[in-house]
Amino acid sequence: MSYERLIYRQLPEFSSVIKLEDQPKYAIATLMIAFVSLIAGLALTSNKKSSFVLRFVTFAAFSAIASVFFGLGTVFLTDSFGVYV
């Protein structure tokens, strides 16, 4: 194989999973879900009458969900979903 064929070989065509024009809409939706889940976790754990372990587990679950949606929102905001998928 010649050097030119090795360097300039034909790459497969890239097809986007989610269109670039739609990614800001998904970014807004995922960031809103992230904020709502974070606020819900804070609101549900503000009750001092329940045990600390229960409040901690509840907040950990809501913050994990919020973290996933914040990550997705960040990827959608950078308009580079096709790079990571």
N, C-alpha and C positions, 0 to 999 in steps of 0.2 A: 504494500500500500504506500502510495506516495505521501509526502509530507502535506501537500495541499489538500488531498482528500481526507486526511486525518483531521486537519484543523478546520476546514470549511465543509464538514459533512452536513447533510440535511437534517435538521432537528424536527421532531414532530410538532405539528400545529398545536398552539396553546388554545384551549377553550375554557372560558371563565365559567365558574359555577354560579356566581352571582354577578350580575351586570354591574359595571363600574358606576353607572348612573343611579342605581338603586342603593348603593352602599351607605350614603348619608342617611337615608330613611331608616335603614337597619341600625345604624349607629345611634340615632336618637332613640329608637325603641328600646334597644338593649341597655343604654345608659339610664333611661327612665326606669326600666325594670330593676336595674342594679340599685338605684337610689331608693326605690320603694322597698326593696327587700332589706336594704340596710336600715332604713328608718323603721320598718316593721320589726326587725330584730331588736333595735334599741327600745322601741315602745313596749314590746312584749317582755323584755328583761328588766324594765324599770321597776317592776313590782318587787318590793322588798319582802313581801310575805312568803314567797316561795323560796325553796332552798337554793343555795349558791350553785350547786352542781346542775340542777335543772336549768337555771338561768344561763349558766355557762354553755351547756350543750345546745340550748336553744339559740343563743347568740352565735355560737360557732357554726351551726347549720345555716343560719341566715347570712352570716358573713361569707361562708363558702359559696353560697349561691350568688351573692353580690359580687364576689371576686371573679367568678366565671363570667358573669355578664359584663363587668368592667373590662375584663380582658377582651371579650368579643367586641365590645363597643370601641375599644382602642384600636383594634385591628380594622374595624369598619371605618373609623374616622381617618385612618391613614390611607384609606382606599387601596389596601393591598391584600384583600382576602385571598386572592388567587395565588399569592406568594406562599401563604402558609398552608393551603389545602392542596 
